[in-house]
Amino acid sequence: MNILRPLSPHLPIYKPQLTSTFSISHRISGAFLATIVFFFYLLCLKIGLICFTYENFYQFFFYSSKLILISVETTALALSYHLYNGVRHLLTDFSGFFFLRIGRKRLK
């Protein structure tokens, strides 16, 4: 009797856990922040650190377009999420998974 079953569950059947979703989003926000840091590093190499002392540079760079304001807000959101999720991850690791049990329903 050879029943054709998949070796692993399909994606529509698979129900993602909360911890795996947090882990994936934590990695995505970390990659985004690393890209931003790399961009500013290249910017400093290209124009030099002397430009950061001029007030006109800040006015041009941060107030010249709405796209830059949105990117600064997105970076702040990613930084705060990455920071808080990292602290939550450390607390979860060192507290014996206490925080994961809080929101779960008990099965009877």
Backbone as ProteinMPNN parsed JSONL, in Angstrom:
{"seq_chain_A": "MNILRPLSPHLPIYKPQLTSTFSISHRISGAFLATIVFFFYLLCLKIGLICFTYENFYQFFFYSSKLILISVETTALALSYHLYNGVRHLLTDFSGFFFLRIGRKRLK", "coords_chain_A": {"N_chain_A": [[0.826, -1.183, 0.0], [0.98, 1.861, -1.123], [0.755, 5.016, -0.317], [0.366, 8.176, -1.617], [1.737, 10.664, -0.137], [2.776, 13.886, 0.945], [6.131, 14.579, 2.076], [6.619, 16.644, 3.801], [4.639, 19.214, 5.37], [2.402, 21.186, 3.356], [2.481, 24.664, 2.355], [-0.097, 26.021, 2.564], [-1.281, 24.475, 4.53], [0.381, 24.65, 6.678], [0.694, 26.328, 9.722], [1.947, 29.277, 10.763], [4.046, 29.931, 13.585], [4.011, 32.262, 16.315], [6.511, 32.969, 17.321], [8.26, 32.304, 15.219], [7.441, 34.1, 13.281], [8.066, 36.549, 14.508], [10.837, 36.215, 14.588], [11.584, 36.15, 11.872], [10.722, 38.706, 11.03], [12.357, 40.221, 12.676], [14.888, 39.682, 11.626], [14.559, 40.777, 9.073], [14.187, 43.512, 9.679], [16.683, 43.998, 10.827], [18.384, 43.582, 8.622], [17.524, 45.685, 7.014], [18.283, 47.899, 8.597], [21.055, 47.511, 8.625], [21.599, 47.974, 5.946], [20.961, 50.705, 5.756], [22.906, 51.794, 7.491], [25.193, 51.078, 6.063], [24.756, 52.611, 3.757], [24.975, 55.246, 4.788], [27.61, 55.115, 5.606], [28.941, 54.881, 3.134], [28.168, 57.353, 2.132], [29.521, 59.08, 3.859], [32.124, 58.435, 3.146], [32.141, 59.35, 0.539], [31.483, 62.166, 0.548], [32.743, 63.133, 2.754], [33.426, 63.847, 6.233], [33.283, 66.487, 6.931], [31.112, 67.752, 5.819], [28.979, 67.21, 7.462], [29.029, 69.07, 9.433], [27.937, 71.402, 8.56], [25.083, 73.466, 8.576], [23.45, 73.884, 6.396], [23.699, 71.551, 4.945], [22.268, 69.694, 6.482], [19.706, 70.808, 6.279], [19.237, 70.573, 3.538], [19.459, 67.804, 3.189], [17.639, 66.539, 4.98], [15.231, 67.924, 4.791], [14.52, 68.294, 2.167], [12.889, 66.692, 0.604], [9.814, 64.815, 0.619], [10.113, 62.088, 0.506], [12.515, 61.515, 1.76], [11.89, 62.183, 4.384], [9.962, 60.239, 4.921], [11.555, 57.964, 4.707], [13.298, 58.349, 6.861], [11.5, 58.179, 8.997], [10.649, 55.534, 8.638], [13.033, 54.203, 9.112], [13.41, 54.851, 11.817], [11.207, 53.535, 12.898], [11.854, 50.865, 12.228], [14.211, 50.612, 13.697], [13.293, 50.935, 16.363], [11.52, 48.748, 16.521], [13.327, 46.617, 16.098], [15.004, 46.913, 18.298], [13.209, 46.612, 20.54], [12.192, 44.065, 20.013], [14.513, 42.577, 20.197], [15.127, 42.897, 22.907], [12.854, 41.65, 23.987], [13.333, 39.085, 23.039], [15.689, 38.404, 24.42], [14.706, 38.494, 27.074], [12.83, 36.439, 26.916], [14.495, 34.25, 26.442], [15.993, 34.113, 28.82], [14.121, 33.86, 30.839], [12.824, 31.473, 31.052], [10.818, 30.979, 29.138], [8.543, 32.356, 29.956], [7.122, 34.573, 28.976], [6.023, 33.663, 26.633], [3.975, 32.01, 27.381], [1.951, 33.573, 28.315], [-0.06, 34.665, 26.569], [-1.375, 32.458, 25.505], [-4.041, 30.094, 24.987], [-5.474, 27.744, 27.188], [-5.67, 24.302, 26.602], [-8.298, 22.054, 27.014]], "CA_chain_A": [[0.0, 0.0, 0.0], [1.788, 3.065, -1.251], [-0.092, 6.214, -0.323], [1.156, 9.336, -2.036], [1.634, 11.774, 0.805], [4.001, 14.699, 0.959], [7.018, 14.346, 3.201], [6.481, 17.773, 4.714], [3.351, 19.876, 5.124], [2.355, 22.253, 2.368], [2.364, 25.99, 2.955], [-1.443, 26.373, 3.034], [-1.62, 23.704, 5.717], [1.276, 25.059, 7.753], [0.273, 27.504, 10.48], [3.177, 29.828, 11.352], [4.01, 30.262, 15.001], [4.276, 33.656, 16.631], [7.949, 33.161, 17.488], [8.931, 32.291, 13.921], [7.097, 35.355, 12.609], [8.896, 37.575, 15.13], [12.221, 35.985, 14.202], [11.752, 36.559, 10.475], [10.619, 40.167, 10.945], [13.546, 40.763, 13.339], [15.981, 39.599, 10.65], [14.296, 41.744, 7.994], [14.479, 44.857, 10.178], [18.134, 44.086, 10.983], [18.98, 43.75, 7.296], [17.196, 47.045, 6.586], [19.132, 48.823, 9.349], [22.425, 47.347, 8.135], [21.661, 48.657, 4.649], [20.981, 52.146, 6.023], [24.233, 52.117, 8.042], [26.135, 50.971, 4.946], [24.526, 53.77, 2.897], [25.572, 56.428, 5.409], [29.059, 54.925, 5.565], [29.371, 55.27, 1.791], [27.959, 58.796, 2.016], [30.634, 59.729, 4.561], [33.323, 58.251, 2.333], [32.046, 60.131, -0.696], [31.495, 63.62, 0.738], [33.6, 63.495, 3.879], [32.742, 64.182, 7.482], [33.188, 67.939, 7.103], [29.79, 68.215, 5.396], [28.002, 67.036, 8.539], [29.097, 70.204, 10.344], [27.224, 72.535, 7.975], [23.639, 73.436, 8.781], [22.802, 73.796, 5.088], [23.666, 70.152, 4.54], [21.136, 69.066, 7.164], [18.466, 71.315, 5.708], [19.058, 69.981, 2.216], [19.333, 66.349, 3.228], [16.492, 66.064, 5.732], [13.998, 68.658, 4.527], [14.372, 68.609, 0.755], [11.821, 65.949, -0.05], [8.963, 64.008, 1.502], [10.614, 60.72, 0.477], [13.552, 61.398, 2.778], [11.211, 62.169, 5.679], [9.34, 58.923, 5.083], [12.605, 56.979, 4.947], [13.786, 58.549, 8.225], [10.489, 57.618, 9.888], [10.704, 54.085, 8.488], [14.236, 53.753, 9.805], [13.147, 54.949, 13.257], [10.284, 52.445, 13.224], [12.611, 49.608, 12.169], [15.15, 50.605, 14.825], [12.572, 50.683, 17.605], [11.043, 47.362, 16.5], [14.471, 45.732, 16.251], [15.459, 47.038, 19.681], [12.244, 46.018, 21.456], [12.111, 42.628, 19.762], [15.729, 41.992, 20.742], [14.963, 42.834, 24.364], [11.868, 40.594, 24.233], [13.992, 37.809, 22.777], [16.575, 38.13, 25.547], [13.884, 38.179, 28.239], [12.245, 35.125, 26.699], [15.542, 33.245, 26.601], [16.482, 34.017, 30.187], [13.058, 33.763, 31.837], [12.173, 30.172, 30.988], [9.664, 31.075, 28.238], [7.381, 32.86, 30.691], [6.361, 35.525, 28.165], [5.301, 32.961, 25.578], [2.815, 31.334, 27.952], [0.944, 34.538, 28.787], [-1.179, 34.878, 25.656], [-1.921, 31.21, 24.953], [-5.222, 29.507, 25.627], [-5.251, 26.398, 27.713], [-6.5, 23.269, 25.984], [-8.891, 21.159, 28.026]], "C_chain_A": [[0.868, 1.243, 0.0], [0.859, 4.265, -1.381], [0.799, 7.401, -0.649], [0.886, 10.513, -1.105], [2.901, 12.61, 0.726], [4.835, 14.407, 2.204], [6.936, 15.457, 4.239], [5.162, 18.485, 4.409], [3.461, 20.983, 4.078], [2.18, 23.597, 3.062], [0.938, 26.364, 3.346], [-1.86, 25.626, 4.302], [-0.833, 24.211, 6.922], [0.776, 26.339, 8.41], [1.511, 28.088, 11.17], [2.992, 30.189, 12.822], [4.367, 31.734, 15.183], [5.78, 33.91, 16.73], [8.682, 33.151, 16.16], [8.634, 33.566, 13.136], [7.917, 36.507, 13.175], [10.356, 37.438, 14.694], [12.491, 36.463, 12.775], [11.693, 38.079, 10.35], [11.801, 40.854, 11.632], [14.736, 40.75, 12.385], [15.793, 40.595, 9.513], [14.609, 43.162, 8.46], [15.98, 45.046, 10.397], [18.846, 44.275, 9.657], [18.717, 45.159, 6.76], [18.093, 48.066, 7.288], [20.588, 48.716, 8.923], [22.611, 48.028, 6.79], [21.73, 50.169, 4.835], [22.344, 52.574, 6.565], [25.286, 52.068, 6.939], [25.994, 52.162, 3.995], [25.162, 55.026, 3.483], [27.091, 56.331, 5.476], [29.613, 55.314, 4.195], [29.21, 56.764, 1.565], [29.098, 59.552, 2.697], [31.931, 59.579, 3.785], [33.313, 59.16, 1.111], [32.199, 61.63, -0.434], [32.354, 64.058, 1.908], [32.799, 63.91, 5.093], [32.565, 65.677, 7.673], [31.802, 68.458, 6.73], [28.746, 68.087, 6.496], [28.051, 68.18, 9.54], [28.325, 71.413, 9.821], [25.719, 72.381, 8.166], [22.893, 73.32, 7.462], [22.717, 72.356, 4.593], [22.486, 69.439, 5.186], [19.809, 69.534, 6.583], [18.206, 70.711, 4.337], [18.733, 68.498, 2.324], [18.05, 65.889, 3.899], [15.184, 66.766, 5.398], [13.756, 68.925, 3.048], [13.231, 67.857, 0.103], [11.042, 65.14, 0.969], [9.461, 62.566, 1.561], [11.688, 60.501, 1.547], [12.925, 61.385, 4.173], [10.557, 60.818, 5.943], [10.402, 57.868, 5.363], [13.202, 57.12, 6.35], [12.787, 57.978, 9.232], [10.469, 56.101, 9.828], [11.92, 53.515, 9.199], [14.053, 53.814, 11.315], [12.198, 53.839, 13.711], [11.01, 51.1, 13.231], [13.59, 49.504, 13.334], [14.438, 50.311, 16.138], [12.035, 49.255, 17.647], [12.188, 46.39, 16.75], [14.984, 45.748, 17.688], [14.507, 46.327, 20.647], [12.112, 44.513, 21.246], [13.368, 41.925, 20.268], [15.664, 41.874, 22.249], [13.959, 41.743, 24.726], [12.493, 39.213, 24.05], [14.933, 37.436, 23.922], [15.79, 37.769, 26.805], [13.251, 36.798, 28.117], [13.275, 34.029, 26.908], [15.926, 33.044, 28.06], [15.387, 33.886, 31.242], [12.328, 32.427, 31.775], [10.886, 30.192, 30.202], [8.391, 31.521, 28.955], [6.502, 33.735, 29.811], [5.604, 34.847, 27.042], [4.034, 32.298, 26.102], [1.683, 32.297, 28.288], [-0.269, 34.594, 27.87], [-1.817, 33.622, 25.112], [-3.129, 30.747, 25.727], [-4.852, 28.117, 26.131], [-6.209, 25.426, 27.038], [-7.029, 22.344, 27.064], [-9.275, 19.85, 27.409]], "O_chain_A": [[1.424, 1.621, 1.031], [0.258, 4.492, -2.431], [1.847, 7.601, -0.035], [-0.08, 11.256, -1.28], [3.982, 12.081, 0.467], [4.303, 14.035, 3.25], [7.161, 15.222, 5.426], [4.633, 18.365, 3.304], [4.501, 21.629, 3.946], [1.777, 23.655, 4.223], [0.761, 26.987, 4.393], [-2.705, 26.107, 5.057], [-1.329, 24.199, 8.048], [0.472, 27.317, 7.727], [2.067, 27.457, 12.07], [1.943, 30.677, 13.24], [4.954, 32.358, 14.3], [6.268, 34.945, 16.276], [9.634, 33.91, 15.98], [9.494, 34.055, 12.404], [8.411, 37.347, 12.424], [11.03, 38.44, 14.458], [13.507, 37.104, 12.509], [12.51, 38.679, 9.65], [12.207, 41.942, 11.225], [15.508, 41.709, 12.343], [16.762, 41.192, 9.042], [15.226, 43.933, 7.725], [16.5, 46.14, 10.176], [19.805, 45.041, 9.569], [19.587, 45.757, 6.127], [18.603, 48.989, 6.652], [21.287, 49.727, 8.865], [23.668, 48.599, 6.523], [22.487, 50.841, 4.135], [22.881, 53.6, 6.149], [26.171, 52.921, 6.886], [26.992, 52.667, 3.483], [25.814, 55.786, 2.767], [27.784, 57.346, 5.41], [30.634, 55.995, 4.105], [30.027, 57.379, 0.88], [29.583, 60.552, 2.168], [32.751, 60.496, 3.767], [34.353, 59.675, 0.701], [32.968, 62.297, -1.126], [32.661, 65.243, 2.038], [31.63, 64.28, 4.985], [31.764, 66.093, 8.51], [31.359, 69.48, 7.255], [27.731, 68.783, 6.466], [27.193, 68.255, 10.419], [28.085, 72.357, 10.573], [25.157, 71.308, 7.946], [21.819, 72.723, 7.409], [21.768, 71.988, 3.9], [21.783, 68.672, 4.528], [18.889, 68.735, 6.415], [17.066, 70.375, 4.014], [17.844, 67.995, 1.636], [17.426, 64.935, 3.432], [14.117, 66.235, 5.704], [12.871, 69.709, 2.705], [12.655, 68.346, -0.869], [11.546, 64.82, 2.046], [9.252, 61.888, 2.567], [11.758, 59.436, 2.161], [13.384, 60.651, 5.049], [10.598, 60.313, 7.065], [10.177, 56.967, 6.172], [13.572, 56.12, 6.965], [13.19, 57.358, 10.216], [10.29, 55.444, 10.854], [11.839, 52.456, 9.822], [14.501, 52.913, 12.024], [12.374, 53.271, 14.789], [10.806, 50.288, 14.134], [13.775, 48.424, 13.896], [14.93, 49.52, 16.943], [12.085, 48.612, 18.695], [12.043, 45.445, 17.525], [15.355, 44.706, 18.23], [14.946, 45.531, 21.477], [11.937, 43.768, 22.211], [13.289, 40.785, 20.724], [16.095, 40.87, 22.815], [14.184, 40.989, 25.673], [12.213, 38.289, 24.813], [14.968, 36.281, 24.346], [16.163, 36.842, 27.525], [13.148, 36.071, 29.104], [12.965, 32.988, 27.488], [16.161, 31.913, 28.487], [15.695, 33.808, 32.431], [11.284, 32.281, 32.411], [9.94, 29.488, 30.559], [7.291, 31.104, 28.594], [5.276, 33.655, 29.883], [4.628, 35.405, 26.541], [3.109, 32.05, 25.329], [0.557, 31.859, 28.523], [-1.401, 34.572, 28.352], [-2.744, 33.722, 24.308], [-3.248, 30.962, 26.933], [-4.016, 27.425, 25.549], [-7.404, 25.694, 26.917], [-6.276, 21.904, 27.933], [-9.789, 18.969, 28.099]]}, "name": "protein", "num_of_chains": 1, "seq": "MNILRPLSPHLPIYKPQLTSTFSISHRISGAFLATIVFFFYLLCLKIGLICFTYENFYQFFFYSSKLILISVETTALALSYHLYNGVRHLLTDFSGFFFLRIGRKRLK"}
